[in-house]
């Protein structure tokens, strides 16, 4: 399933994938040295930056062999799928106007659009923060070039493209009022590192708006690996010190989970 994460969080991988239902592996294979647990005084102890990660044979072919807190991380696709993000029926399917309203942005806010892609949300949010700005983060230079061209064509002055990596969005510390992540988090290669970096970019009291298709709802027509439960999302984001605020249940098919930096 193409998402905004498709345009963000892998090393410029360009591929599209079919998405069958998620299955968890029952055996574990040796993990990479960078992810390996270390032995301290006869016991196994995970290093701070790799806690929760495992390497397993991918049971779902549309996921990678990396797992985080028991969840298989999904494959993503590259910039060649950008057209899907601008499909005409997206606003109705996802309730994007409702989402923007529920963010309750202030005119002076600094917003980070994590996995900005073509700028579907970037440019909509830029109109809501005329005295602020939108930091449009993506790891693919091709997408940032397209976004910059759109910005120049529309004469938008408060959008700033930011080239990130799979571990770091390269945002300034203590500067962001809201980080928006739409249908992206479940495809982060390194969710722990990314969320720590995003947390550090927030002002005290700054918010994260996490949007993911609901795993709990069998009527959501999205394959299981591209959905997340509220319980799993809360577990993972709270693990990096973000505080859960609420689940705004206003969207047709997605969770809108709000967290904040204490």
C-alpha positions in Angstrom: 0.0 0.0 0.0 1.6 3.3 -1.0 1.6 5.9 1.8 3.4 9.0 2.8 6.0 6.8 4.4 6.5 5.3 1.0 8.2 8.6 0.1 10.2 8.8 3.2 11.8 6.0 5.2 14.1 3.7 3.3 17.4 4.4 1.5 15.7 5.6 -1.7 14.2 2.1 -2.4 12.0 2.3 -5.5 9.5 -0.6 -5.6 5.8 -1.3 -5.2 4.6 -4.3 -3.2 1.4 -6.3 -2.9 0.4 -6.6 0.8 -0.9 -9.9 2.3 -2.0 -10.2 5.9 0.7 -10.0 8.6 2.0 -13.2 10.2 4.6 -13.3 12.9 7.6 -15.6 12.8 8.0 -18.2 15.5 11.7 -18.7 15.2 14.5 -16.2 15.5 17.7 -16.1 13.3 20.9 -14.3 14.3 20.6 -10.5 14.1 23.1 -8.1 12.7 26.0 -7.0 14.8 24.6 -3.5 15.1 21.4 -4.9 16.5 23.0 -7.6 18.7 22.3 -7.8 22.3 25.4 -7.5 24.5 26.3 -9.8 27.4 26.9 -8.0 30.7 27.9 -10.0 33.7 26.5 -13.2 32.4 23.1 -11.8 31.3 21.9 -10.5 28.0 21.2 -6.8 27.8 19.9 -4.9 24.8 21.8 -1.7 24.1 19.7 1.5 24.5 19.4 2.2 20.7 18.4 -1.4 19.8 16.1 -2.4 22.5 13.0 -4.1 21.1 14.5 -5.0 17.8 14.8 -8.5 16.4 15.8 -10.1 13.2 13.5 -12.9 12.0 12.7 -14.6 8.7 10.0 -12.4 7.2 6.7 -14.3 7.4 4.9 -11.6 5.4 6.7 -11.1 2.1 5.6 -7.5 2.2 7.5 -6.9 5.4 11.2 -6.8 6.1 13.2 -9.2 8.3 13.3 -6.5 11.0 10.8 -6.6 13.9 10.2 -4.0 16.6 8.4 -4.9 19.8 7.0 -8.0 18.0 5.7 -6.0 15.0 7.1 -6.8 11.6 8.1 -3.6 9.8 6.5 -3.1 6.4 8.2 -2.6 3.1 7.8 0.8 1.5 7.9 2.0 -2.1 9.7 4.8 -3.8 9.0 8.1 -5.5 7.6 6.4 -8.6 4.3 5.8 -6.7 3.9 9.5 -5.9 0.7 9.8 -8.0 -1.2 7.6 -5.5 -0.8 10.3 -2.9 -2.5 12.8 -5.0 -5.4 10.6 -6.1 -8.7 12.5 -6.5 -10.6 10.4 -3.9 -8.1 10.6 -1.2 -9.8 13.5 0.7 -13.1 11.6 0.9 -11.5 8.2 1.7 -9.3 9.4 4.5 -11.2 12.4 5.7 -8.2 14.7 5.2 -10.1 17.9 5.9 -11.3 16.4 9.2 -7.7 15.5 10.1 -6.4 19.0 9.4 -9.2 20.5 11.5 -8.6 18.1 14.4 -4.9 19.1 14.5 -6.0 22.5 15.8 -3.0 24.3 14.4 -2.2 27.9 15.4 -1.1 30.5 12.8 2.4 30.7 14.3 3.0 27.0 14.6 6.1 25.2 13.3 5.0 21.9 11.9 7.0 19.0 10.7 5.5 16.8 7.9 7.3 13.5 8.3 7.4 11.7 5.0 6.1 14.7 3.1 6.4 13.2 -0.3 4.5 15.3 -2.9 3.4 17.7 -0.2 -0.2 16.7 0.0 -0.4 17.7 3.7 2.5 20.1 3.6 0.8 22.7 1.4 -2.5 22.3 3.2 -0.9 22.9 6.5 1.1 25.9 5.2 -2.1 27.7 4.7 -3.1 27.1 8.3 0.2 28.5 9.7 0.8 31.7 7.8 3.0 33.2 10.5 4.7 29.8 11.1 6.2 27.3 8.7 6.1 23.6 7.6 9.3 21.6 7.6 8.7 19.0 4.8 10.9 16.0 5.6 11.7 13.3 3.1 14.8 11.1 2.4 14.4 11.1 -1.3 15.9 14.1 -3.1 13.6 13.5 -6.1 10.6 14.1 -3.9 12.0 17.2 -2.3 12.8 18.6 -5.8 9.2 18.1 -6.8 8.0 19.6 -3.6 10.3 22.6 -4.0 9.1 23.1 -7.6 5.5 23.1 -6.4 6.3 25.6 -3.7 7.9 28.0 -6.2 5.0 27.7 -8.6 2.5 28.4 -5.9 4.7 31.1 -4.4 4.6 29.5 -1.0 7.1 31.1 1.3 6.6 29.1 4.5 7.6 25.6 3.4 11.1 24.4 4.0 12.3 21.1 2.5 14.4 18.9 4.8 16.4 15.9 3.6 16.3 13.3 6.3 17.7 9.8 6.8 16.2 6.5 7.9 17.3 7.2 11.5 17.0 11.0 11.7 14.7 13.6 10.2 17.3 16.2 10.7 15.0 18.6 12.4 16.3 21.4 14.8 16.1 20.6 18.5 13.3 22.1 20.6 11.7 23.9 17.6 8.6 22.0 16.5 5.1 22.5 17.7 3.6 19.5 15.9 5.0 16.5 14.0 2.5 14.9 11.7 3.1 11.3 10.6 0.4 10.0 8.2 0.4 6.3 7.3 4.2 6.2 7.7 5.3 5.0 11.0 4.6 1.3 10.4 7.2 1.5 7.6 10.0 3.2 9.5 13.2 1.0 9.3 14.3 2.4 12.6 11.2 3.5 14.5 13.0 3.8 17.9 15.7 6.1 16.6 13.3 8.1 14.5 10.9 8.7 17.3 13.7 9.7 19.7 14.9 12.2 17.1 11.4 13.5 16.5 10.8 13.8 20.2 14.0 15.9 20.6 12.8 18.2 17.8 9.6 19.0 19.7 9.3 22.0 22.0 8.3 21.1 25.6 4.6 20.2 25.3 5.0 19.8 21.5 2.8 17.1 19.9 3.0 14.1 17.6 0.0 13.3 15.5 0.2 9.7 14.5 -2.2 8.6 11.8 -2.4 4.8 11.0 -5.1 2.6 9.6 -7.0 0.8 12.4 -5.9 -2.8 13.0 -8.9 -3.3 15.3 -11.5 -2.7 12.5 -12.0 -5.7 10.2 -13.9 -3.5 7.8 -10.8 -1.3 7.0 -9.8 -2.5 3.5 -6.1 -2.4 4.1 -3.8 -5.4 4.5 -2.9 -6.2 8.1 0.8 -5.3 7.8 -0.1 -1.7 6.8 -2.4 -1.3 9.9 -1.6 -0.6 13.5 -3.6 -1.1 16.7 -3.8 1.7 19.2 -2.2 -0.6 21.8 0.8 -1.3 19.7 1.3 2.3 18.7 1.0 3.5 22.3 3.5 0.9 23.5 6.1 1.9 20.9 5.9 5.7 21.2 5.7 5.6 25.0 8.9 3.6 25.0 10.8 6.7 23.8 9.2 8.9 26.5 6.3 10.4 24.6 3.1 10.8 26.6 -0.2 9.6 25.2 -2.9 12.3 25.1 -5.9 10.9 23.2 -7.2 8.9 20.3 -9.4 11.3 18.2 -11.9 8.9 16.6 -13.1 11.2 13.9 -11.5 9.7 10.8 -13.3 7.1 8.6 -10.6 4.4 8.7 -7.6 5.6 10.7 -6.5 6.2 14.2 -5.5 9.8 15.0 -3.3 9.3 18.0 -2.0 12.4 19.8 1.2 12.2 21.9 3.2 15.0 23.5 6.7 15.7 24.8 6.4 16.2 28.6 
